[in-house]
Amino acid sequence: MRTLKLFLTGAAVALALLAPGPALAAATDETPKKPHILLVVVDDFGYNNIGYHRTEYTNGKYEAEVNTPTLDRLMRQGIKLNRHYVYNYCSPSRSSLQSGRLPVHVSVENTNPVAVNPNDPVSGFSGIPRNMTGIASKLRSAGYRTHMTGKWDAGMATWDHTPMGRGYETFLGYYHHANDEWTETLSTGSVVHGDMCSKFGPELVDLWNTTGPAIGLNGTGFEDQIFADNSLQIIRDHDPSEPLFLFHSFRSVHTPLQIPSENEKQYLFLLNKHKRRYAAMVAFMDTVVGDLVSALAEKDMWKDTFMVLTSDNGGPIYGIIPPGSLLPRPVFGAANNLPLRGGKLADWEGGIRVNAFVSGGALAAAKRGTVLEDYIHIADWYATFCEAAGVDPTDDRAAAANLPPIDSISHWKRLTTTQEDAANQRTEIHVSAMALIQGKYKIVTGTDNEIAYDFLNMTKTGLMPFDVHAVGYGPSAIKNTLTLGRDCTAGCLFDIIADPNEDNEITKDNPEIVAKMMARLKELNKNNFHPDRGQPSKLACTVSNKLYSGFYGPFIDVPGFPSSLADHAQHQVAPARENVHLEHVAQLLRS
């Protein structure tokens, strides 16, 4: 087993982060050089599971439930994005990030990645429609070298849906919502979708390496360490004269909560095992981020880097029984979103307002150490990166297919120069079909789970009280879960600037605002994108077993849906322990 490096690189990280002068040389207002871009997404990261928020909430009395010294330093040297919004769960946020659309205009379903609607060869799949252009494709057209490591969760049915089809030159990672940190199979702890294919054969592995399954790499160590090593090698091998776009997408801290025992020992003072593992995973993630920054500094690239870190949704505070469980043992999310209400799967602030900051040498010196209160949505990084690269963000390919245009707003000037760029300021966020933000107001509709604060009796050593325990799983179980009494069917209005915790509902005092926002939400919802994504396809299992030696991968050869596709695949067997290239797969499926 690999030896993990947690807390062994603190000195190097500190030097890279704290060194004055060249290590953090400021960009000028007229920086001609295209910056290196480091995009880091942390999975299911609780709002109060980062050091600087923990410190703020405890009035400066830092309680070491979790340690994130690297993230804290990067935030202090960068810009804290105090109102950064996402969707309330994984795949829609990730599809939004890659496509530049609000989730309501690209995907709001956490559809099984093997779903197919054979009547719609453009949008009849999980994730991003085939004809939408990914951010990596845009950056690659501007001369960037584009690489991705980690969780994808934005589609896998066809080559177009994969990271490579979206413009990434290399990809080491997985396609589903979660996998096992040690075996890369689909553990029942991934909450939403079990391993459908295990019904028809052996358990499949979800680990892909650019052109084929990562055969031989699975089961060789802790997955987040494997991913860290991959991204570090990408940086070491990169030619600094070329702009780099590196997307590092952590497996942590999604369920199942898994961490080597030696890392967990640092948190034995947390008596609850779920909190303990979650904290250890966060600490491991923090160290990996430091290693990535150190590697960039060693290559003299950090001074020209624009770094973004965000979570894909609020931290999970639930206990849910996942599909395939033989015993009614819930999976606990174990995050902490205090002081925000709710968490993952909910449109309360705890589900959609997340930890986020920018850092690196590309920032204007005057902006470092500041807090930006402007609204930013995860979709906005698309246009922001395009402006950094000097490329037009318009998606002509999508327009030709009659797909929704991008919603992305560039914040490049606001973040990297002293200009305020008022023209590119987001004042409204169409959060979901059920929620809308306009200025200081937010309206939430329907009935929602996770209605209360998480960790009502928060102590360093106490057990975690959860807001919801859904008996069963999936949307219907969550929707029918008993809440603590708030019914927002007719709309609940909050002033999220004065009341970020959503304690004080002001609906009755503002009937005109409620009526206006409800009408606006109804109007916006008319343009929501809701293609029929289809149903899980056994073909994915057949192709994965026969062509990929038991690994998940793309399974539809488009254009067209040959009716004999599965029959062809059943007669083809991939050579054992060899990468099966997609060109070979396409040839086999057409034969």
PEVENTA-V529295 format. One record per residue. N is the residue number from 0. RES is the residue in three letters. NEAR is the number of other C-alpha atoms within 8 Angstrom. Layout:
N RES NEAR
N RES NEAR
//
This chain:
0 MET 5
1 ARG 6
2 THR 4
3 LEU 5
4 LYS 6
5 LEU 10
6 PHE 6
7 LEU 5
8 THR 11
9 GLY 9
10 ALA 6
11 ALA 8
12 VAL 13
13 ALA 10
14 LEU 8
15 ALA 11
16 LEU 12
17 LEU 7
18 ALA 10
19 PRO 7
20 GLY 6
21 PRO 7
22 ALA 13
23 LEU 12
24 ALA 11
25 ALA 10
26 ALA 14
27 THR 7
28 ASP 8
29 GLU 5
30 THR 7
31 PRO 4
32 LYS 4
33 LYS 9
34 PRO 12
35 HIS 11
36 ILE 13
37 LEU 13
38 LEU 11
39 VAL 12
40 VAL 12
41 VAL 14
42 ASP 14
43 ASP 16
44 PHE 15
45 GLY 14
46 TYR 16
47 ASN 13
48 ASN 14
49 ILE 14
50 GLY 14
51 TYR 7
52 HIS 10
53 ARG 12
54 THR 12
55 GLU 8
56 TYR 10
57 THR 9
58 ASN 6
59 GLY 7
60 LYS 6
61 TYR 8
62 GLU 9
63 ALA 6
64 GLU 8
65 VAL 12
66 ASN 10
67 THR 11
68 PRO 8
69 THR 12
70 LEU 12
71 ASP 11
72 ARG 10
73 LEU 12
74 MET 13
75 ARG 11
76 GLN 10
77 GLY 15
78 ILE 16
79 LYS 13
80 LEU 14
81 ASN 10
82 ARG 11
83 HIS 13
84 TYR 11
85 VAL 13
86 TYR 15
87 ASN 14
88 TYR 13
89 CYS 14
90 SER 14
91 PRO 16
92 SER 16
93 ARG 12
94 SER 16
95 SER 15
96 LEU 13
97 GLN 11
98 SER 15
99 GLY 15
100 ARG 16
101 LEU 14
102 PRO 14
103 VAL 13
104 HIS 10
105 VAL 16
106 SER 14
107 VAL 9
108 GLU 7
109 ASN 9
110 THR 8
111 ASN 9
112 PRO 14
113 VAL 12
114 ALA 14
115 VAL 13
116 ASN 12
117 PRO 8
118 ASN 5
119 ASP 8
120 PRO 11
121 VAL 8
122 SER 12
123 GLY 15
124 PHE 17
125 SER 18
126 GLY 16
127 ILE 14
128 PRO 11
129 ARG 8
130 ASN 9
131 MET 11
132 THR 11
133 GLY 10
134 ILE 14
135 ALA 12
136 SER 11
137 LYS 13
138 LEU 16
139 ARG 12
140 SER 8
141 ALA 9
142 GLY 8
143 TYR 11
144 ARG 11
145 THR 14
146 HIS 12
147 MET 15
148 THR 13
149 GLY 14
150 LYS 13
151 TRP 12
152 ASP 15
153 ALA 14
154 GLY 13
155 MET 17
156 ALA 17
157 THR 11
158 TRP 11
159 ASP 10
160 HIS 15
161 THR 13
162 PRO 12
163 MET 12
164 GLY 9
165 ARG 13
166 GLY 13
167 TYR 14
168 GLU 9
169 THR 11
170 PHE 14
171 LEU 14
172 GLY 14
173 TYR 13
174 TYR 15
175 HIS 11
176 HIS 11
177 ALA 12
178 ASN 13
179 ASP 10
180 GLU 11
181 TRP 10
182 THR 9
183 GLU 13
184 THR 10
185 LEU 14
186 SER 11
187 THR 13
188 GLY 8
189 SER 15
190 VAL 13
191 VAL 9
192 HIS 11
193 GLY 12
194 ASP 11
195 MET 7
196 CYS 12
197 SER 9
198 LYS 7
199 PHE 7
200 GLY 6
201 PRO 8
202 GLU 10
203 LEU 14
204 VAL 12
205 ASP 15
206 LEU 14
207 TRP 15
208 ASN 11
209 THR 10
210 THR 9
211 GLY 12
212 PRO 14
213 ALA 11
214 ILE 8
215 GLY 7
216 LEU 6
217 ASN 12
218 GLY 8
219 THR 10
220 GLY 10
221 PHE 12
222 GLU 10
223 ASP 11
224 GLN 9
225 ILE 9
226 PHE 13
227 ALA 9
228 ASP 8
229 ASN 10
230 SER 13
231 LEU 11
232 GLN 8
233 ILE 9
234 ILE 11
235 ARG 8
236 ASP 6
237 HIS 8
238 ASP 5
239 PRO 9
240 SER 4
241 GLU 9
242 PRO 12
243 LEU 13
244 PHE 14
245 LEU 11
246 PHE 11
247 HIS 12
248 SER 13
249 PHE 14
250 ARG 13
251 SER 13
252 VAL 13
253 HIS 11
254 THR 13
255 PRO 11
256 LEU 11
257 GLN 8
258 ILE 11
259 PRO 7
260 SER 6
261 GLU 6
262 ASN 10
263 GLU 12
264 LYS 7
265 GLN 8
266 TYR 11
267 LEU 8
268 PHE 7
269 LEU 12
270 LEU 10
271 ASN 10
272 LYS 7
273 HIS 10
274 LYS 12
275 ARG 13
276 ARG 13
277 TYR 12
278 ALA 13
279 ALA 14
280 MET 13
281 VAL 14
282 ALA 12
283 PHE 10
284 MET 10
285 ASP 12
286 THR 13
287 VAL 10
288 VAL 10
289 GLY 13
290 ASP 11
291 LEU 11
292 VAL 12
293 SER 12
294 ALA 11
295 LEU 11
296 ALA 12
297 GLU 7
298 LYS 10
299 ASP 9
300 MET 11
301 TRP 13
302 LYS 14
303 ASP 12
304 THR 13
305 PHE 14
306 MET 11
307 VAL 12
308 LEU 12
309 THR 11
310 SER 13
311 ASP 16
312 ASN 18
313 GLY 19
314 GLY 17
315 PRO 15
316 ILE 17
317 TYR 14
318 GLY 12
319 ILE 13
320 ILE 14
321 PRO 16
322 PRO 11
323 GLY 6
324 SER 9
325 LEU 4
326 LEU 4
327 PRO 6
328 ARG 6
329 PRO 9
330 VAL 13
331 PHE 11
332 GLY 12
333 ALA 12
334 ALA 14
335 ASN 13
336 ASN 17
337 LEU 12
338 PRO 8
339 LEU 13
340 ARG 17
341 GLY 19
342 GLY 18
343 LYS 15
344 LEU 9
345 ALA 13
346 ASP 16
347 TRP 13
348 GLU 13
349 GLY 18
350 GLY 20
351 ILE 16
352 ARG 13
353 VAL 18
354 ASN 14
355 ALA 12
356 PHE 12
357 VAL 14
358 SER 15
359 GLY 15
360 GLY 15
361 ALA 14
362 LEU 15
363 ALA 15
364 ALA 7
365 ALA 5
366 LYS 13
367 ARG 12
368 GLY 10
369 THR 9
370 VAL 8
371 LEU 9
372 GLU 7
373 ASP 9
374 TYR 10
375 ILE 10
376 HIS 11
377 ILE 11
378 ALA 16
379 ASP 15
380 TRP 14
381 TYR 16
382 ALA 13
383 THR 13
384 PHE 13
385 CYS 14
386 GLU 12
387 ALA 10
388 ALA 10
389 GLY 8
390 VAL 11
391 ASP 6
392 PRO 10
393 THR 6
394 ASP 10
395 ASP 6
396 ARG 9
397 ALA 13
398 ALA 10
399 ALA 7
400 ALA 7
401 ASN 6
402 LEU 9
403 PRO 10
404 PRO 9
405 ILE 11
406 ASP 9
407 SER 13
408 ILE 13
409 SER 13
410 HIS 13
411 TRP 11
412 LYS 11
413 ARG 10
414 LEU 11
415 THR 12
416 THR 13
417 THR 11
418 GLN 6
419 GLU 6
420 ASP 9
421 ALA 5
422 ALA 4
423 ASN 8
424 GLN 10
425 ARG 9
426 THR 7
427 GLU 8
428 ILE 9
429 HIS 12
430 VAL 14
431 SER 11
432 ALA 9
433 MET 10
434 ALA 13
435 LEU 14
436 ILE 12
437 GLN 10
438 GLY 6
439 LYS 8
440 TYR 11
441 LYS 12
442 ILE 14
443 VAL 13
444 THR 11
445 GLY 10
446 THR 9
447 ASP 12
448 ASN 14
449 GLU 14
450 ILE 12
451 ALA 8
452 TYR 13
453 ASP 14
454 PHE 10
455 LEU 6
456 ASN 7
457 MET 7
458 THR 5
459 LYS 9
460 THR 8
461 GLY 10
462 LEU 6
463 MET 10
464 PRO 8
465 PHE 10
466 ASP 14
467 VAL 12
468 HIS 10
469 ALA 12
470 VAL 8
471 GLY 9
472 TYR 14
473 GLY 7
474 PRO 6
475 SER 7
476 ALA 11
477 ILE 10
478 LYS 9
479 ASN 6
480 THR 11
481 LEU 6
482 THR 11
483 LEU 6
484 GLY 4
485 ARG 8
486 ASP 7
487 CYS 11
488 THR 8
489 ALA 6
490 GLY 12
491 CYS 13
492 LEU 12
493 PHE 13
494 ASP 12
495 ILE 11
496 ILE 7
497 ALA 5
498 ASP 10
499 PRO 10
500 ASN 9
501 GLU 13
502 ASP 6
503 ASN 6
504 GLU 8
505 ILE 10
506 THR 11
507 LYS 5
508 ASP 5
509 ASN 8
510 PRO 8
511 GLU 6
512 ILE 7
513 VAL 13
514 ALA 8
515 LYS 8
516 MET 11
517 MET 10
518 ALA 8
519 ARG 8
520 LEU 13
521 LYS 8
522 GLU 8
523 LEU 9
524 ASN 8
525 LYS 6
526 ASN 7
527 ASN 9
528 PHE 9
529 HIS 5
530 PRO 6
531 ASP 9
532 ARG 12
533 GLY 10
534 GLN 8
535 PRO 9
536 SER 9
537 LYS 7
538 LEU 8
539 ALA 14
540 CYS 11
541 THR 11
542 VAL 13
543 SER 15
544 ASN 12
545 LYS 14
546 LEU 13
547 TYR 15
548 SER 12
549 GLY 12
550 PHE 13
551 TYR 15
552 GLY 14
553 PRO 10
554 PHE 11
555 ILE 7
556 ASP 10
557 VAL 7
558 PRO 5
559 GLY 6
560 PHE 10
561 PRO 5
562 SER 5
563 SER 6
564 LEU 10
565 ALA 10
566 ASP 7
567 HIS 12
568 ALA 13
569 GLN 10
570 HIS 7
571 GLN 9
572 VAL 9
573 ALA 10
574 PRO 7
575 ALA 5
576 ARG 7
577 GLU 7
578 ASN 10
579 VAL 13
580 HIS 8
581 LEU 9
582 GLU 6
583 HIS 8
584 VAL 10
585 ALA 9
586 GLN 8
587 LEU 10
588 LEU 10
589 ARG 7
590 SER 5
//
